[in-house]
């Protein structure tokens, strides 16, 4: 069972909840019979709480939404896909540590420009 901030996806709501989202979306492709998927469940719930307002965290049961699993060529679960702007931007396969998943999400949720006079770590220089 998904946590209160986790969106439950189906074939019918996938496009509206994921592809048309104005925030990045992490989709956990899982199944009830999958042991590693169940182990990942609490981590997904924690991420949903921590990223509330910055990203959408969702779960899609591949047994209940076969069309979407096929559409994204899901062959192994758990599979974690990060969507932004209607496109897959990241893909992680297998039960991943929370830090690894957060790092993948952070690439798309942290898009804040540095304040003037502060260091811009991506450019290695000071912003004027």
C-alpha positions as a Markdown table, in Angstrom:
| # | Residue | x | y | z |
|---|---|---|---|---|
| 1 | Unk | 0.0 | 0.0 | 0.0 |
| 2 | Unk | 1.3 | 3.4 | -1.0 |
| 3 | Unk | 1.9 | 6.2 | 1.5 |
| 4 | Unk | -0.4 | 9.3 | 1.6 |
| 5 | Unk | 1.8 | 11.4 | -0.7 |
| 6 | Unk | 2.4 | 8.6 | -3.3 |
| 7 | Unk | 0.2 | 8.8 | -6.4 |
| 8 | Unk | -1.2 | 5.5 | -7.6 |
| 9 | Unk | -0.9 | 5.2 | -11.3 |
| 10 | Unk | -3.0 | 3.2 | -13.8 |
| 11 | Unk | -3.0 | 2.9 | -17.6 |
| 12 | Unk | -5.8 | 5.5 | -17.7 |
| 13 | Unk | -4.3 | 8.2 | -15.5 |
| 14 | Unk | -0.6 | 7.8 | -16.5 |
| 15 | Unk | -0.5 | 10.5 | -19.2 |
| 16 | Unk | -2.3 | 13.1 | -17.1 |
| 17 | Unk | -0.3 | 12.4 | -13.8 |
| 18 | Unk | 3.1 | 11.8 | -15.4 |
| 19 | Unk | 3.5 | 13.1 | -18.9 |
| 20 | Unk | 1.6 | 16.3 | -18.4 |
| 21 | Unk | 3.0 | 17.0 | -14.9 |
| 22 | Unk | 4.6 | 20.4 | -14.3 |
| 23 | Unk | 7.0 | 18.9 | -11.8 |
| 24 | Unk | 9.4 | 16.0 | -12.2 |
| 25 | Unk | 7.9 | 12.6 | -11.5 |
| 26 | Unk | 9.5 | 9.5 | -10.1 |
| 27 | Unk | 7.6 | 6.4 | -11.2 |
| 28 | Unk | 8.2 | 3.1 | -9.3 |
| 29 | Unk | 7.2 | 0.2 | -11.6 |
| 30 | Unk | 6.5 | -2.7 | -9.2 |
| 31 | Unk | 4.4 | -5.8 | -8.5 |
| 32 | Unk | 2.8 | -7.3 | -5.4 |
| 33 | Unk | 4.8 | -10.6 | -5.8 |
| 34 | Unk | 8.2 | -8.8 | -6.1 |
| 35 | Unk | 10.3 | -9.0 | -2.9 |
| 36 | Unk | 12.7 | -6.2 | -3.8 |
| 37 | Unk | 9.7 | -4.0 | -4.8 |
| 38 | Unk | 8.2 | -4.5 | -1.3 |
| 39 | Unk | 11.6 | -3.7 | 0.3 |
| 40 | Unk | 11.7 | -0.4 | -1.7 |
| 41 | Unk | 8.2 | 0.6 | -0.6 |
| 42 | Unk | 9.1 | 2.4 | 2.6 |
| 43 | Unk | 11.9 | 4.3 | 0.8 |
| 44 | Unk | 9.4 | 5.5 | -1.9 |
| 45 | Unk | 7.0 | 6.6 | 0.9 |
| 46 | Unk | 9.8 | 8.6 | 2.5 |
| 47 | Unk | 10.8 | 10.2 | -0.7 |
| 48 | Unk | 7.2 | 11.2 | -1.4 |
| 49 | Unk | 7.1 | 13.0 | 2.0 |
| 50 | Unk | 10.5 | 14.7 | 1.5 |
| 51 | Unk | 9.9 | 15.8 | -2.1 |
| 52 | Unk | 6.3 | 17.0 | -1.6 |
| 53 | Unk | 5.9 | 20.2 | -3.7 |
| 54 | Unk | 9.1 | 19.6 | -5.6 |
| 55 | Unk | 8.4 | 16.4 | -7.4 |
| 56 | Unk | 5.6 | 13.8 | -7.7 |
| 57 | Unk | 6.3 | 10.3 | -6.5 |
| 58 | Unk | 4.2 | 7.6 | -8.0 |
| 59 | Unk | 3.8 | 3.8 | -8.1 |
| 60 | Unk | 2.5 | 1.7 | -11.0 |
| 61 | Unk | 1.7 | -1.9 | -10.5 |
| 62 | Unk | 2.8 | -3.6 | -13.7 |
| 63 | Unk | 0.3 | -6.5 | -13.3 |
| 64 | Unk | -2.6 | -4.0 | -13.2 |
| 65 | Unk | -1.2 | -1.6 | -15.8 |
| 66 | Unk | 0.4 | -3.9 | -18.4 |
| 67 | Unk | 0.0 | -1.4 | -21.3 |
| 68 | Unk | 2.1 | 1.2 | -19.6 |
| 69 | Unk | 4.8 | -1.3 | -18.5 |
| 70 | Unk | 5.0 | -2.5 | -22.1 |
| 71 | Unk | 5.1 | 1.1 | -23.4 |
| 72 | Unk | 8.2 | 1.8 | -21.4 |
| 73 | Unk | 9.8 | -1.5 | -22.1 |
| 74 | Unk | 9.8 | -2.6 | -18.4 |
| 75 | Unk | 11.4 | -6.0 | -18.3 |
| 76 | Unk | 12.8 | -6.0 | -14.7 |
| 77 | Unk | 11.3 | -4.7 | -11.5 |
| 78 | Unk | 11.6 | -2.7 | -9.5 |
| 79 | Unk | 12.3 | -0.1 | -12.2 |
| 80 | Unk | 12.4 | 3.6 | -11.2 |
| 81 | Unk | 12.0 | 6.1 | -14.0 |
| 82 | Unk | 12.3 | 9.9 | -13.6 |
| 83 | Unk | 10.1 | 11.8 | -16.0 |
| 84 | Unk | 10.4 | 15.5 | -16.7 |
| 85 | Unk | 8.6 | 17.4 | -19.5 |
| 86 | Unk | 6.9 | 14.2 | -20.6 |
| 87 | Unk | 10.2 | 12.4 | -21.3 |
| 88 | Unk | 12.2 | 9.7 | -19.4 |
| 89 | Unk | 15.3 | 11.4 | -18.0 |
| 90 | Unk | 16.7 | 8.7 | -15.7 |
| 91 | Unk | 16.2 | 5.0 | -15.2 |
| 92 | Unk | 17.3 | 2.9 | -12.2 |
| 93 | Unk | 16.8 | -0.8 | -12.1 |
| 94 | Unk | 16.5 | -2.9 | -8.9 |
| 95 | Unk | 16.2 | -1.9 | -5.3 |
| 96 | Unk | 18.3 | 1.2 | -5.0 |
| 97 | Unk | 19.5 | 3.0 | -1.9 |
| 98 | Unk | 17.5 | 6.1 | -1.0 |
| 99 | Unk | 20.5 | 8.3 | -1.6 |
| 100 | Unk | 20.9 | 7.0 | -5.2 |
| 101 | Unk | 17.2 | 7.7 | -5.9 |
| 102 | Unk | 17.4 | 11.2 | -4.3 |
| 103 | Unk | 20.5 | 12.0 | -6.4 |
| 104 | Unk | 18.6 | 11.1 | -9.6 |
| 105 | Unk | 15.6 | 13.2 | -8.6 |
| 106 | Unk | 17.7 | 16.2 | -7.4 |
| 107 | Unk | 19.1 | 16.6 | -11.0 |
| 108 | Unk | 15.6 | 17.7 | -12.0 |
| 109 | Unk | 14.2 | 19.3 | -8.8 |
| 110 | Unk | 17.1 | 21.6 | -8.0 |
| 111 | Unk | 17.1 | 24.2 | -10.7 |
| 112 | Unk | 17.6 | 27.3 | -8.6 |
| 113 | Unk | 20.0 | 29.9 | -10.0 |
| 114 | Unk | 22.8 | 31.0 | -7.6 |
| 115 | Unk | 22.4 | 34.4 | -6.0 |
| 116 | Unk | 24.7 | 37.2 | -7.3 |
| 117 | Unk | 28.1 | 37.2 | -5.7 |
| 118 | Unk | 28.0 | 33.5 | -4.8 |
| 119 | Unk | 29.9 | 30.6 | -6.2 |
| 120 | Unk | 28.4 | 28.7 | -9.1 |
| 121 | Unk | 29.7 | 25.1 | -8.5 |
| 122 | Unk | 28.7 | 23.9 | -11.9 |
| 123 | Unk | 30.7 | 26.6 | -13.7 |
| 124 | Unk | 33.5 | 26.8 | -11.2 |
| 125 | Unk | 33.3 | 30.6 | -11.0 |
| 126 | Unk | 31.6 | 33.4 | -9.1 |
| 127 | Unk | 28.4 | 34.8 | -10.4 |
| 128 | Unk | 28.4 | 38.5 | -10.9 |
